[in-house]
Amino acid sequence: MIAILYKSSTNRCVLFAGDTLFTLDQLAKSPIPFLTNPKDFLSSLEKLSAIPNIDCYIPSHGTFITKDVSKTITANKEAIYSVKNLLLETIGDEKKGTEQIVKEISDKMHLRLTLAQYGLVNCTLKSYLSIMHDEGEIKMKIVDNVLLWFKN
């Protein structure tokens, strides 16, 4: 993730956070924030929280953040862990395909996805599944040309 820090001649610091930070309003509207790598996203949040004396954070979407950003960073982390836990809960003790997982999670969250939203949610959940697989939290297997995810 990329963010750009600008320091003015009056020593005011503005951080153009881009997609490195979702506002509280965004997280409320979209409980599954679009990510291509949740592990890298968490690392970026840690780096953001370590930058001192920022006067204004400008995310890609939503309003500027001019107050203490720690509440927003915490909410972003909680959103990541919430999606991860929901994936583990959804997989349960069964082998499930990605399409089934996307449907069950969307139903649990009472989402009615448009085509564009489906693409973003599908891509995001696949990124979580891939990272969770790489970290040994879940396994995958192809059965009858269907990729199935399951717990160890």
Number of C-alpha atoms within 10 A of each C-alpha: 14 9 17 11 13 13 12 9 7 6 11 12 17 18 20 19 22 16 17 22 28 25 23 17 12 16 15 13 10 15 15 20 22 19 20 17 16 24 14 14 19 18 12 18 19 14 10 20 14 9 10 8 11 21 16 18 25 22 19 15 14 12 14 15 17 12 12 14 18 12 12 19 21 14 18 23 17 12 19 21 14 14 19 17 12 17 19 18 12 18 22 12 11 11 15 18 18 17 13 13 20 20 16 16 20 17 12 11 12 9 14 11 14 9 9 9 14 16 12 18 22 18 16 21 25 19 18 20 23 19 18 19 17 11 10 11 14 17 17 17 14 10 10 7 7 12 14 20 22 20 17 10
